[in-house]
Amino acid sequence: MLTFEWPWIMLLLPLPLLYRLWRSKAETSAPALKSPIFSDLAAQSTGSTLSSHWHWLVLMLLTLAWVAALLAAARPTWIGDPVSLPSNGRDLLLAVDISGSMKETDMTIDGDSVDRLTTVKYVVTDFVKRRQGDRLGLILFGTRPYLQTPLTFDRQTMNTLLGEAQIGFAGEKTAIGDAIGLAVKRLKQRPENHRILILLTDGANSAGEVQPLEAADIAASEGIVIYTIGIGADVMIQRGFFRNKRINPSRDLDEPTLTSIAEKTGGLYFRARNPEELEAIYQQLDQLEPVDQEAETVRPTRALFYWPLGLAMLCSLLLVAISAPVSVPMANRGGQH
């Protein structure tokens, strides 16, 4: 079905005609100085069949350009047939830490050492593909949290935006409490009993205005279940000049706080020391049973304004092209006089 967002703009259609009538009336009522030379030229132009055809061509192009421009301004839109959305699923937000510590290369994929964020992207991409019927959203947080993807059924776009996430884009520190607060803001308007937040981090809260446990209390009061995941290896070999040294790259991970957040909201805390454990965690989260939601339908829309706009531009270009050869002979004829 074709509709126009601003159909009232078409009321401007007779504006050029009204202006022409007003101008003609003003010209006939005012005295004018007549020149015999230009009178002769006008008479020759009027008597020429070619000039008459030229005049009508220009008038037609002007009219077509004006009508097309108004149609484009009226914002034509094609509204498709209703499409039913999945009626069962959950509203599931993923909050992923992209602070500076996520660049630690203590993970291995296919024999290659990779940083923690690369591992998260590797595992979560498949998890998102499997969540058919769920509304998914993505929060990226560092010093500040950002809603990268609002709740949507478009899993492909969400995976694309997750793949584009870069370490440090949200700051070097970790604002776990603010990330939970942003998730609560986005989920509390959704139907109850299926508001889920999966929060993944490798550190402790070191920034933000809201403390993690306070944010967890607010989430619990809104019926939001939080699953927390701590990522990072327990042991990593650091090569030295004389001997190798064993270090704990996850010494900053605040497991007690992550565990308390999950317990307060009815969720679980998971520990991912390698990609295999992280994959197993997301497979376990994959078993979350879908719940019935109210059936929804949408009508896909497609903007069509660029078609009449393109026609208006084409007519304008034609007017410029055909006016050029007309002005040259007139200039030459004036030079002869």
C-alpha positions in Angstrom: 0.0 0.0 0.0 1.3 3.4 -1.0 1.0 6.2 1.5 2.4 9.7 2.0 3.7 10.9 5.3 3.1 14.6 4.5 0.4 14.7 1.8 -0.6 18.3 2.6 2.6 19.4 0.7 0.7 18.7 -2.5 -1.4 21.7 -1.8 1.5 23.7 -3.1 1.1 22.2 -6.6 -0.7 25.3 -8.1 1.8 27.8 -6.6 3.8 28.4 -9.8 0.6 29.0 -11.8 -0.6 31.5 -9.2 2.7 33.3 -9.2 2.7 33.5 -13.0 -0.9 35.0 -13.0 0.1 37.5 -10.4 3.3 38.5 -12.3 1.4 38.9 -15.6 -1.2 41.1 -13.9 1.5 43.2 -12.3 3.4 43.6 -15.7 0.3 44.7 -17.6 -0.7 47.3 -15.1 2.8 49.0 -15.1 4.2 51.2 -17.9 7.0 49.7 -19.8 9.7 51.1 -22.1 9.5 49.3 -25.5 12.6 48.7 -27.7 12.0 48.0 -31.5 15.0 45.6 -31.6 13.7 43.3 -28.9 10.2 43.6 -30.3 11.4 42.3 -33.6 13.3 39.5 -31.9 10.2 38.5 -29.9 8.1 38.6 -33.0 10.5 36.3 -34.9 10.7 33.9 -31.9 6.9 33.8 -31.6 6.4 33.2 -35.3 8.8 30.3 -35.3 7.4 26.8 -35.0 10.7 25.5 -33.6 10.6 28.2 -30.8 7.0 27.3 -30.0 7.9 23.6 -29.6 11.0 24.6 -27.5 8.8 26.7 -25.2 6.4 23.8 -24.6 9.3 21.4 -23.9 10.7 23.8 -21.3 7.3 24.3 -19.8 6.7 20.5 -19.6 10.1 19.9 -18.0 9.5 22.6 -15.4 6.1 21.3 -14.6 7.4 17.7 -14.3 10.3 18.8 -12.0 8.0 20.8 -9.7 5.5 17.9 -9.4 8.3 15.4 -8.8 9.9 17.6 -6.2 6.6 17.9 -4.3 6.0 14.2 -4.4 9.5 13.6 -3.0 8.9 16.1 -0.2 5.5 14.4 0.6 7.6 11.3 1.6 6.0 8.4 -0.3 6.3 5.1 1.6 5.3 1.6 0.6 3.8 -0.4 3.5 3.9 -4.1 3.1 1.7 -6.9 4.3 1.6 -7.6 8.0 4.4 -10.0 9.2 4.0 -12.0 12.4 6.9 -11.8 14.9 7.9 -14.7 17.1 5.5 -15.0 20.0 7.8 -17.0 22.3 11.2 -16.1 23.6 13.0 -13.9 26.0 14.2 -10.3 26.2 17.9 -10.9 26.6 20.6 -8.3 26.9 24.3 -9.1 26.6 26.7 -6.8 28.5 30.2 -7.2 27.3 33.3 -5.7 29.0 35.6 -3.9 26.4 37.8 -2.2 29.0 41.6 -2.1 28.6 42.1 -5.4 30.5 40.3 -7.3 27.8 43.4 -7.1 25.6 45.1 -9.7 27.7 46.2 -12.6 25.4 45.6 -15.5 27.7 43.2 -17.4 25.4 44.0 -19.9 22.7 41.8 -20.6 19.6 43.0 -23.2 17.0 46.5 -23.0 18.5 46.8 -19.2 18.3 47.0 -16.9 21.3 44.2 -14.3 21.2 42.9 -11.6 23.5 39.8 -12.1 25.7 37.5 -9.9 23.5 38.3 -11.9 20.4 37.4 -15.1 22.3 34.1 -13.5 23.4 33.3 -12.6 19.8 34.2 -16.1 18.7 31.8 -17.8 21.2 29.0 -15.2 21.5 28.5 -15.0 17.7 27.3 -18.6 17.6 25.2 -18.1 20.7 23.4 -15.2 19.1 22.7 -17.2 16.0 21.0 -19.9 18.1 18.7 -17.6 20.0 15.9 -17.7 17.4 12.7 -16.2 18.8 14.5 -14.0 21.4 14.8 -10.3 21.4 18.5 -9.6 21.8 20.4 -6.5 22.7 24.0 -5.6 23.3 25.6 -3.3 25.9 29.3 -2.5 25.6 30.9 -1.1 28.7 34.3 0.2 30.0 34.5 3.4 31.9 31.0 4.1 30.6 28.3 1.8 29.3 26.7 2.2 25.9 23.7 0.6 24.3 25.2 -0.7 21.1 22.1 -2.6 19.9 18.5 -2.2 21.3 16.4 -5.2 21.8 15.7 -6.7 18.4 15.0 -9.9 16.5 17.8 -8.9 14.0 20.5 -11.3 15.1 22.7 -10.6 12.0 23.0 -6.9 12.8 23.7 -7.6 16.4 26.6 -9.9 15.5 27.9 -7.3 13.1 28.0 -4.7 15.8 29.6 -7.1 18.2 32.3 -7.9 15.7 33.0 -4.2 15.3 33.6 -3.6 19.0 37.1 -2.6 19.9 39.0 -2.7 23.2 39.1 0.7 24.9 36.3 2.4 22.8 34.3 2.8 26.0 37.2 3.7 28.2 40.0 1.8 30.0 38.2 1.2 33.3 35.2 -1.1 34.2 31.8 0.3 35.2 29.9 -2.9 36.1 27.3 -1.1 38.2 26.5 1.4 35.5 26.2 -1.4 32.9 23.6 -3.2 35.1 21.8 0.2 35.6 21.6 0.7 31.8 20.3 -2.8 31.3 17.6 -2.3 34.0 16.5 0.9 32.2 16.1 -1.0 28.9 14.5 -4.1 30.3 12.1 -2.8 32.9 9.5 -1.8 30.3 9.4 -5.3 28.9 6.9 -8.0 30.1 7.8 -9.7 33.3 9.2 -13.2 33.8 11.6 -13.2 30.9 14.0 -10.3 31.4 17.5 -11.6 31.2 20.9 -10.0 31.4 24.2 -11.9 30.7 27.1 -9.8 32.0 30.6 -10.8 31.0 33.7 -9.1 32.5 37.3 -9.9 33.4 37.8 -7.4 36.3 36.3 -5.5 39.2 34.2 -2.4 39.3 36.5 0.6 39.0 34.4 3.3 37.6 30.8 4.6 37.4 28.3 6.2 39.7 26.4 3.0 40.8 27.9 0.2 42.9 27.3 -3.3 41.4 25.4 -4.7 44.4 23.2 -1.7 44.5 22.4 -2.1 40.8 21.8 -5.8 41.4 19.2 -4.9 44.1 17.4 -2.6 41.7 17.5 -5.3 39.0 16.0 -7.9 41.4 13.2 -5.5 42.3 12.4 -5.2 38.6 12.3 -9.0 38.1 15.5 -9.0 36.0 17.7 -12.2 36.2 21.4 -11.6 35.8 23.9 -14.3 34.8 27.4 -13.2 35.4 30.5 -14.6 33.6 34.1 -14.1 34.8 36.6 -14.5 31.9 40.3 -15.0 32.1 42.9 -17.7 32.6 44.1 -18.6 36.1 47.7 -19.3 35.0 49.8 -17.9 32.3 53.5 -18.5 31.7 55.5 -15.2 31.3 58.8 -15.8 29.6 61.8 -14.2 31.2 65.5 -13.8 30.3 66.7 -16.4 32.8 63.5 -18.4 33.6 59.8 -18.5 32.9 57.4 -17.1 35.5 53.9 -18.3 36.3 51.4 -15.4 36.8 47.7 -15.1 37.4 46.3 -12.8 34.7 42.9 -12.9 36.4 44.0 -11.5 39.8 41.8 -8.5 39.4 38.6 -10.5 38.7 36.1 -9.8 41.5 34.4 -13.2 41.7 32.6 -12.6 45.1 30.8 -9.5 43.7 29.9 -11.3 40.5 28.6 -14.2 42.5 26.5 -11.9 44.7 25.0 -10.1 41.7 23.8 -13.4 40.3 22.5 -14.7 43.6 20.5 -11.5 44.3 18.7 -11.7 41.0 18.1 -15.5 40.8 20.9 -16.1 38.2 24.1 -18.0 38.3 27.8 -17.1 38.2 30.1 -18.9 35.7 33.9 -19.0 35.4 35.4 -19.1 31.9 39.2 -19.8 32.0 39.4 -20.7 28.3 37.3 -20.7 25.1 36.0 -24.2 25.7 34.6 -23.3 29.2 33.1 -20.1 27.8 31.4 -22.1 25.0 30.1 -24.6 27.6 28.6 -21.8 29.6 26.8 -20.3 26.6 25.5 -23.8 25.7 24.1 -24.0 29.2 22.5 -20.6 28.9 21.1 -21.8 25.6 18.9 -24.1 27.5 16.8 -21.2 28.9 13.3 -22.2 28.2 11.4 -19.8 25.9 8.2 -18.3 27.4 5.1 -17.2 25.7 4.7 -13.5 24.8 1.9 -11.5 23.3 1.8 -12.0 19.6 3.0 -9.0 17.6 2.8 -8.1 14.0 4.7 -5.4 12.0 4.2 -4.0 8.6 7.5 -3.5 6.8 8.0 -0.1 5.2 10.1 1.1 2.4 10.8 4.8 1.6 10.3 5.7 -2.1 11.1 9.4 -2.0 14.3 8.9 -4.0 12.4 8.0 -7.2 10.5 11.3 -7.6 13.6 13.1 -6.3 15.7 11.5 -9.0 13.1 12.5 -11.6 13.2 16.1 -10.5 17.0 16.2 -10.7 16.9 14.6 -14.1 14.5 17.2 -15.4 16.6 20.0 -13.9 19.7 18.6 -15.7 17.8 18.4 -19.0 16.7 22.0 -18.6 20.3 23.1 -18.1 21.4 21.1 -21.1 18.8 22.4 -23.5 19.0 26.0 -22.4 22.7 26.3 -23.2 22.5 26.1 -27.1 19.6 28.6 -27.0 21.5 31.3 -25.2 24.5 31.2 -27.6 22.6 32.2 -30.9 20.8 35.0 -29.0 24.1 36.4 -27.8 25.6 36.3 -31.3 22.5 38.0 -32.7 22.8 40.7 -30.2 26.5 41.2 -31.1 25.5 41.6 -34.8 23.3 44.5 -33.9 
